Amino acid sequence: MIITGLILLLVGALLAVPLLWTIGVIVVVVGLVLMLVGRSGRQIGGRSHYW
């Protein structure tokens, strides 16, 4: 999810498409939050870790 967000950020910046850049930021933030919650030992959706 983080990699997808970074790709969207890059494409949005290179093509000057603000919508892609905004979606990229949102996807990166969600990916980072899921990663942090997963590393804290809490379950996400019944899983003990998030890939």
Contacts in CASP RR format, 6 or more apart in sequence:
PFRMAT RR
TARGET T0000
AUTHOR 0000-0000-0000
METHOD contacts of the structure
MODEL  1
MIITGLILLLVGALLAVPLLWTIGVIVVVVGLVLMLVGRSGRQIGGRSHY
W
1 27 0 8 1.000
1 28 0 8 1.000
1 30 0 8 1.000
1 31 0 8 1.000
1 34 0 8 1.000
2 27 0 8 1.000
2 28 0 8 1.000
2 31 0 8 1.000
2 32 0 8 1.000
2 35 0 8 1.000
4 24 0 8 1.000
4 27 0 8 1.000
5 23 0 8 1.000
5 24 0 8 1.000
5 25 0 8 1.000
5 27 0 8 1.000
5 28 0 8 1.000
6 24 0 8 1.000
6 28 0 8 1.000
8 20 0 8 1.000
8 21 0 8 1.000
8 23 0 8 1.000
8 24 0 8 1.000
8 27 0 8 1.000
9 20 0 8 1.000
9 21 0 8 1.000
9 24 0 8 1.000
9 25 0 8 1.000
9 28 0 8 1.000
11 17 0 8 1.000
11 20 0 8 1.000
12 18 0 8 1.000
12 20 0 8 1.000
12 21 0 8 1.000
12 24 0 8 1.000
13 21 0 8 1.000
34 44 0 8 1.000
34 50 0 8 1.000
35 50 0 8 1.000
37 44 0 8 1.000
37 50 0 8 1.000
38 44 0 8 1.000
38 48 0 8 1.000
38 49 0 8 1.000
38 50 0 8 1.000
41 48 0 8 1.000
44 50 0 8 1.000
END
